[in-house]
Amino acid sequence: MIESLLSQRPFRFALVGGLGATLNLAILYLIGEFGGVHYVVAGFLSSQVSLTFNFIANDSWTFAGKKKHTFISRFFRYWLISHGTILLDLLILYILTGFLSVYYVFSMLVAILISAAINYFMNKKHTFPT
């Protein structure tokens, strides 16, 4: 059963995304709490680290195999798509925390969960087409 799950791309993408989200939230917390960085700036910085981790893991594992595009082209496509959803994440973060007083780490978690499906389908189509 585990082998069956691990062979499915949506599951792999979700697993990589979960690890990336954990990394994102940990860095967000550390930068925000101990670095004194504004939560929106911390959210952007933490997203850059998780974006890089997620691309490498998805490129080498989730969408392993022969690729239609060069590594640089795939990274650029992934970067563009991810920054679209990062903007959405930061907007959600700002609204939930700035206007509704939701703790910023929880706000970012909500944002990541909302943008995850968009990321999967856009990257499957444009970054890692089969």
C-alpha positions in Angstrom: 0.0 0.0 0.0 2.8 2.5 0.9 4.6 1.6 -2.4 1.4 2.3 -4.3 1.0 5.7 -2.6 4.6 6.6 -3.2 4.3 5.8 -6.9 1.5 8.4 -7.4 2.5 11.8 -8.4 -0.2 13.7 -6.5 0.9 11.9 -3.3 4.6 12.6 -3.9 3.8 16.3 -4.7 1.7 16.5 -1.4 4.5 14.8 0.6 7.2 17.2 -0.8 4.8 20.1 -0.3 4.2 19.0 3.3 8.0 19.0 3.9 8.3 22.3 2.2 5.5 23.8 4.2 7.1 22.6 7.4 10.4 24.2 6.3 8.5 27.4 5.3 6.7 27.7 8.6 9.8 26.9 10.7 11.8 29.6 9.0 8.9 32.0 9.1 8.6 31.5 12.9 12.4 31.8 13.4 12.7 34.9 11.3 9.6 36.5 12.8 10.1 35.7 16.4 13.8 35.8 16.8 14.9 38.0 13.9 12.3 40.7 14.5 11.3 40.7 10.8 7.8 41.9 9.8 5.6 38.8 9.2 5.0 39.6 5.5 8.7 40.0 4.8 9.4 36.9 6.8 6.7 35.1 4.8 8.4 36.1 1.6 11.9 35.1 2.7 10.7 31.7 4.1 8.8 31.1 0.9 12.1 31.5 -1.1 13.8 28.7 0.8 10.8 26.3 0.6 10.4 27.1 -3.1 14.0 26.0 -3.8 13.6 22.9 -1.7 10.3 22.0 -3.3 11.6 22.5 -6.9 14.6 20.2 -6.3 12.6 17.5 -4.6 9.8 17.6 -7.2 12.2 17.8 -10.1 14.3 14.8 -8.9 11.5 12.6 -7.3 7.9 13.6 -7.9 8.4 14.2 -11.7 11.5 12.0 -12.1 12.3 10.7 -15.6 12.8 12.2 -19.0 12.0 15.9 -19.1 10.7 18.0 -22.0 12.5 21.2 -20.8 16.0 22.0 -19.6 16.7 22.3 -15.9 17.0 26.1 -16.1 13.7 26.3 -18.1 11.9 24.0 -15.5 13.3 26.1 -12.6 12.2 29.3 -14.3 8.7 28.0 -14.9 8.5 26.7 -11.4 9.7 30.0 -10.0 7.1 32.0 -12.0 4.2 29.7 -11.0 5.4 29.6 -7.4 5.7 33.4 -7.2 2.1 33.7 -8.4 1.0 31.6 -5.5 3.4 33.2 -3.1 1.7 36.5 -3.8 -1.6 34.9 -3.0 -0.1 33.4 0.2 1.2 36.8 1.2 -2.1 38.4 0.6 -3.9 35.8 2.7 -1.3 36.2 5.4 -1.7 39.9 5.4 -5.5 39.8 5.5 -5.8 37.1 8.2 -3.1 38.5 10.4 -3.3 42.2 9.7 -7.1 42.5 9.7 -8.4 39.5 11.6 -5.6 39.2 14.1 -4.9 35.5 13.3 -1.4 34.3 14.5 0.9 34.8 11.4 2.2 31.2 11.4 -1.3 29.8 11.3 -2.3 32.4 8.6 0.6 31.2 6.4 -0.4 27.6 6.9 -4.0 28.4 5.7 -2.4 30.3 2.7 -0.2 27.3 1.8 -3.1 24.9 2.0 -5.2 27.1 -0.3 -2.4 27.5 -2.9 -1.2 23.9 -2.9 -3.7 22.6 -5.6 -3.0 25.6 -7.8 0.7 24.8 -7.6 0.3 21.1 -8.4 -1.9 21.6 -11.5 0.0 24.6 -12.9 3.4 22.9 -12.4 2.2 19.6 -13.8 1.0 21.3 -17.0 3.7 23.9 -17.5 6.9 22.9 -15.6 6.8 19.0 -15.7 4.6 18.1 -18.7 4.7 14.4 -19.6 
